[in-house]
Amino acid sequence: MTIKLYMDHHVPRAITEGLRLRGVDVLTAEEDKAKRFSDSELLDRASELGRVLFTQDDDLIAEAAERQRAGQTFGGVIYAHQLRVPIGVCVHDLEIIAQAGEPEDLKSGVQYLPI
């Protein structure tokens, strides 16, 4: 089983499209009608759908860390700094994670890019 990704509304379309061209299962918050959801709601929604949330939003990392401290289960978060990690690196690394990983690998965890 591969990892399905859920893209935060801060993620550039080029990353989403690059992943789709490589056969990665991606759903955006906008496509899911969740564009205006709070960070907490986005993380809940991704988890509910069995997807790992990809974000470039520092506040979402804080939400994930708070859940880890509280022992709450969530689907996982992958984070890349929007100014320090180029789009091509994001696409490359997310493709590897999605195609080689299992959902359990990221459950209630945070993965930072680049890998």
C-alpha positions in Angstrom: 0.0 0.0 0.0 1.3 3.5 -0.8 0.9 6.7 1.1 -1.9 9.0 0.0 -1.1 12.7 0.4 -3.4 15.6 1.4 -2.1 19.0 0.4 -2.5 22.0 2.7 -3.8 25.1 1.0 -0.3 26.7 1.3 1.3 24.2 -1.1 2.1 25.4 -4.6 0.1 23.8 -7.4 3.4 22.9 -9.1 4.1 20.4 -6.3 0.7 18.8 -6.6 0.9 18.6 -10.4 4.4 17.2 -10.4 3.3 14.4 -8.0 0.3 13.6 -10.1 2.4 13.3 -13.2 4.4 10.7 -11.3 1.3 8.7 -10.3 1.1 9.8 -6.7 -2.4 9.9 -5.1 -2.9 13.5 -4.1 -5.9 15.4 -2.8 -5.8 19.1 -2.1 -7.7 21.0 0.6 -9.2 23.1 -2.1 -10.5 20.0 -4.0 -11.9 18.7 -0.7 -13.7 22.0 0.0 -11.6 22.4 3.1 -9.6 25.5 2.0 -10.9 27.6 4.9 -10.3 24.9 7.6 -8.1 25.7 10.6 -4.8 23.8 11.0 -6.5 21.5 13.5 -9.4 20.8 11.2 -7.1 20.1 8.2 -5.1 17.6 10.2 -8.3 15.9 11.4 -9.6 15.8 7.8 -6.5 14.3 6.3 -6.4 11.7 9.1 -10.1 10.9 8.6 -9.4 10.3 4.9 -6.4 8.0 5.6 -4.0 10.5 4.1 -0.7 12.1 5.3 -0.9 15.9 5.3 1.9 17.8 3.4 2.4 21.4 4.5 4.7 24.3 4.3 3.0 26.0 7.2 5.0 26.3 10.4 1.8 26.6 12.5 0.7 23.1 11.4 4.0 21.7 12.8 3.1 23.2 16.1 -0.4 21.6 16.0 1.3 18.2 15.2 3.8 18.6 18.1 0.9 19.4 20.5 -0.9 16.3 19.5 2.3 14.2 19.9 2.7 15.6 23.4 -0.9 14.8 24.2 -0.6 11.3 22.8 -3.2 11.9 20.2 -3.2 9.8 17.0 -3.2 11.4 13.6 -2.3 10.4 10.1 1.1 12.1 10.0 2.6 15.3 8.6 5.3 16.0 6.1 6.8 19.5 6.2 9.0 21.5 3.9 10.1 25.0 4.5 8.6 27.1 1.7 11.8 29.2 1.1 14.5 26.6 1.8 13.2 23.5 0.0 12.8 23.9 -3.8 9.7 22.6 -5.5 11.7 20.0 -7.4 13.1 18.6 -4.2 9.6 18.5 -2.6 8.3 16.6 -5.6 11.2 14.1 -5.6 11.2 13.4 -1.9 7.4 13.2 -1.6 7.3 10.8 -4.5 9.8 8.5 -2.7 7.9 8.7 0.6 4.5 8.1 -1.1 5.6 5.2 -3.2 8.1 3.4 -0.9 6.4 4.1 2.4 3.4 2.7 4.3 0.8 4.8 6.1 1.9 3.3 9.5 5.5 4.7 8.8 4.2 8.2 9.4 1.3 7.7 11.8 1.3 10.4 14.5 4.7 11.5 13.2 6.4 14.5 11.4 8.7 14.0 8.5 10.9 16.9 7.4 12.0 17.5 3.8 14.5 17.2 2.4 15.0 13.6 3.3 
